[in-house]
Amino acid sequence: MTINPTYLAQRTRQSINLADAQARVRMSYREWLRASPEIQTMYSLNIPVSVIRTKIRQQFEKHRYVSQLKVVDVLLYQSHAEFQETLNYWKQLSHVMKYFRQEEEPAARLPANFISGFLEGRN
């Protein structure tokens, strides 16, 4: 397998207006959704594709009401960088699983205070 670092590379650009930014966000969202079955097989995730798509939706919904063009452009750049790193298999399994930490490890929460953590035997 040859490594092609420019696979999925895009030139960064600024959005012309809010409508252009929204169209670019929708395109990025669709790319992520289409790639979710491939992500599942590449990283051998024992998570259904529907859960992966739900997590993608949650990540996009987190920034739904951002209306400043420069901020949207930076978020789009970060989204595409994550997309490229994920599909080029530049991430390890732990990097992908950090998004699913709440679903996989409900007991991995921090103790409420020092004494309760000490009594639980956690350090």
C-alpha positions in Angstrom: 0.0 0.0 0.0 1.5 3.3 -1.1 1.2 6.3 1.1 -0.2 9.3 -0.6 -0.2 12.3 1.9 -2.2 14.5 -0.5 -5.1 12.0 -0.6 -8.2 14.0 0.4 -6.2 17.2 0.6 -8.1 20.5 -0.1 -6.9 24.0 -0.4 -8.1 26.2 2.4 -10.3 29.0 1.4 -12.5 31.6 3.1 -16.3 31.5 2.7 -17.8 34.3 0.6 -20.9 34.7 2.8 -23.0 32.8 5.3 -24.8 30.9 2.6 -21.5 29.6 1.1 -20.3 28.6 4.6 -23.6 26.7 5.3 -23.2 24.9 1.9 -19.6 23.9 2.8 -20.7 22.7 6.2 -23.4 20.5 4.7 -20.9 19.1 2.2 -18.5 18.3 5.0 -21.3 16.7 7.0 -22.3 14.5 4.1 -18.6 13.5 3.6 -18.4 12.3 7.2 -21.7 10.4 6.9 -20.7 8.7 3.7 -17.4 7.7 5.2 -18.8 6.3 8.5 -19.0 2.6 7.2 -15.5 2.8 5.9 -14.3 4.3 9.3 -16.0 1.4 11.1 -14.2 -1.2 8.9 -10.8 0.5 8.9 -10.6 0.8 12.6 -12.4 -2.5 13.3 -14.9 -0.7 15.6 -17.4 -2.8 17.4 -19.8 0.1 17.2 -22.7 0.1 14.8 -22.6 2.6 11.9 -25.7 4.3 13.2 -23.9 5.2 16.5 -21.0 6.6 14.5 -23.3 8.7 12.5 -25.1 9.9 15.6 -21.8 10.9 17.1 -20.9 12.8 13.9 -24.3 14.6 14.1 -23.6 15.5 17.7 -20.2 17.0 16.8 -21.8 19.1 14.1 -24.7 20.1 16.3 -22.2 21.4 19.0 -21.4 24.3 16.7 -24.8 24.8 15.0 -25.3 28.4 16.1 -21.9 29.7 15.2 -22.6 32.6 12.8 -19.2 34.3 12.4 -17.7 33.5 9.0 -14.1 33.3 10.3 -15.0 30.9 13.1 -17.0 28.8 10.7 -14.0 28.7 8.3 -11.7 27.5 11.1 -14.2 24.9 12.2 -14.5 23.6 8.6 -10.7 23.5 8.3 -10.5 21.5 11.5 -13.3 19.2 10.4 -11.5 18.5 7.1 -8.2 17.9 8.8 -9.8 15.3 11.1 -11.5 13.8 8.1 -8.3 13.5 6.2 -6.4 12.1 9.2 -9.1 9.6 9.9 -9.5 8.2 6.3 -5.7 8.2 5.7 -5.4 6.0 8.8 -3.1 8.5 10.4 -4.9 8.0 13.7 -4.8 5.2 16.2 -7.8 3.4 17.6 -7.5 5.4 20.8 -7.8 8.7 18.9 -11.0 7.5 17.3 -12.5 6.0 20.5 -12.0 9.3 22.4 -15.3 10.4 20.8 -17.1 7.4 22.2 -15.7 7.5 25.7 -19.0 8.3 27.4 -20.7 5.3 25.7 -17.9 2.9 26.2 -16.7 3.8 29.8 -19.5 5.1 32.0 -17.5 4.3 35.1 -14.5 6.4 33.9 -15.7 9.6 35.6 -13.7 11.5 38.0 -14.7 11.3 41.7 -16.7 14.1 43.2 -14.0 14.9 45.7 -10.6 13.7 46.9 -11.9 11.6 49.8 -14.4 9.6 47.8 -11.8 8.9 45.2 -9.4 7.9 47.9 -11.9 5.5 49.4 -12.7 4.0 46.0 -9.0 3.2 45.6 -8.5 5.5 42.6 -5.4 7.6 42.2 
